[in-house]
Amino acid sequence: MTLPAPKLPHYRRLYEMLRKQIIDGVFTEDDLLPSENELCAIHGLTRPTVRHALDALVNEGFIGKHQGKGSIVQKLPKGIGILSIAGTTSALGGKNLRSELLVKPYVKAWDDPFMFKLSETELNSGCIHMERIRYYNDKPIFYDINFIPNINVPRFTSRSFENNSLFDVLRNAYQVEIKGGEQKIRAIEASATISQHLAVKSGHPVLHLERKFDTNKPGFFIYSSIYCNTEEQAVYGIF
């Protein structure tokens, strides 16, 4: 069953609309977005609301603000984008990206030991565990294991993540925005399980990323353990 999305603040509606237009190519690199006055007039919004939406796009690297010119669309990176707070779907545009669920979201206790230190609230609430393989041009590039705190995310386990962006679901359904984070990155040899998921030989070098994302909700962090096959795609990052 598809759950109704909560009503979004006005700035978020404008942000989501402009963000989608940029990702879909309505506005491309070096294009000038409508002015603040024009956006106010078109959408019946106040100037602070419009500025809030534009600032969010600046923070995610979609646009740059230039004195005397306005908001100009920036070139979206063409690498994997796993290091970007904008997320993989935003980086690759979603057109040739698909996801396969290996383990559907379910509630469990946190792994012990865990890759990052957890708060008492997190430990007592448990986590939502989910595993996916991400494909780009039908080639597996990520095997990711996600850990979402089971705190104020009702019915999360009933949502569909087959070809859906985790960041988009968090943003649209729960108003959880990614603000930054920290990562541990190292090269490892693929185990039998990883080699099977990423279609590489056992022992093949892959990148292992352990990530902790800060959000706009105090004390609410998103965690992931990701194995990356970077043979054909570069890794870039804006953090």
C-alpha positions, 0 to 999 in steps of 0.5 A: 500500500502506498502511504500518503506523504505528509504535507511539505513546507512551501520551500521544500515543494519549490526545492523538490520541483527545481531539483527534479527539473535540474536532474531531468535536464529541464535546466542544464549546466550554465542555465539561469534559473528564474529570478527570486522575484519571478519564482515568488510571482509564479508560485505565490511565495515570499522571498525568504521562502524562495531563498530557503529553497535556493540555498538548499540547492546551493548546499547540494551543489546543484546551483551557484549564486552569482552576484548580479546574475542570479542562480546558475545551474552547475555541472553535475558530477559524472562519477559514481557519486557515492561520496556526495550528500546529494546521493547516488540517484541525484548524481547519476540522474536515475536514468540508468540506475536501478536497485535490487533488494537483497534484504527487505527493510526489517527491524533488528538490534544493532550489530555488536560491535558497530562501525560507529559509536551509537548513542543510548537512544539509538541502541535502545530503539534498534535499527532498520536493516536493508541490503541492496545491489545498485546497478548502473547500465546493468552492471553492479557497482554497489552492494550496500547495507543500510542502517536507519535508526528506528526512531520516528520513521513509522511504517518504514519497512512497508515502503518500496525501495526497489529502484527508489532512492533512500535519500528521496524517501527519507526527504519526501516521507519523513522530512529527513535531510542529509546535511553532511557526514563522515566516512571511512574508506579503504581498499579490500579484497572481495570475499566470496559474497561480495564477489558474487554480488558485484560480479567480480572474481574473489580477491578482486580489489573493491572499495569499502566505505563505512558512512555516518550521515548527519541529518537535520534532525538532532541525534538522528544519523543514517549509517551504511556499509558499502562495497564499490566496484570502481573498475568503470566508474570514478568516485567523486565527493562533495561533502 
